Amino acid sequence: MRREGGGGEGGLFAGRGPGGYQQVMNSGVLRWILLGGAFWGGGPLAAWLTEGIRDPRGGYWASLLYSDDPVRAVLQAVGAFAVALVFAVAGARWFSVRSGLFAAGLVLVWPAWTVGSMTGIIRGARETPVFRLLVLEGALVASMCALVAFAVARAAAIGRGADEPSAGEERDGGKRALACGAALVGGVVGAFVVARTALPGQAVAAGVCAGLLGALGGGLIERRLSAALVLPVVAVLACAGPALGAVVNGTDPVRDLYAGTLTPLARLTPLHWAAGVLLGVPIGSSWVAGLGKPAEAGKA
């Protein structure tokens, strides 16, 4: 299959139009318009959809299931993901898989920043088995991330770009499984290193680092590993993080919170994981795509 692209096709915002300086420039401008619209338009809309989520006491330290109305909160989150999905599909269809995933992350970072942090949730829950609720919530959020990844991959397949292998290319299933395992390990390491507190900014940054190192870990084993495949693998941590917190800190999470011994993977809410990995995976994937290019150019 022939692959056409403008300049810098291995980058995060790789395009797929025919060559020509003017078209490359136009494509770059449109790409930034899309990403700006995702952050400044889609993000506030997603935050508006989720701003009514309150904890059982009426406060702002809530999650989807630890809230005064979990059913409504989940529906509000589905609405926010729907907004992200619109921008994700547009980015994937017009530019690349990585552009689509990154656009979705720019949308979801708004509700992730405005909904409660783990510090407030644990303080408010006290008598509630909050980690059990967050495990279920993490499974739900990870499933929605997988849906976004699937939709992005399908949208990109309509006009496949340089950052995705053609459908006819053979892959080693065992090597791909090993790469997915490496991606999961990379995600754990990234989040563990960065998540020193449960502050929203640091929690999102930990998710970004998890996605970035996950894509790097998987890509170093299988260079052609799709970002759309890495994303659901790393998004599993939205469920695994609270599950680890239930095991390590389930006895007295409030005490562990104040003592600073809350396990790092449990310092992110599921929405922090979702926004972070959606931003981090395409960045890491673009780094992998750029590895070795100078050497290849020298051989030519």
Salt bridges, closest charged atoms under 4 A:
GLU4 OE2 - ARG2 NH1 2.64
ASP68 OD1 - ARG72 NH2 3.54
ASP163 OD2 - ARG98 NH1 3.69
GLU169 OE2 - ARG3 NH2 3.00
GLU169 OE1 - ARG224 NE 3.36
ASP256 OD1 - ARG255 NE 3.33
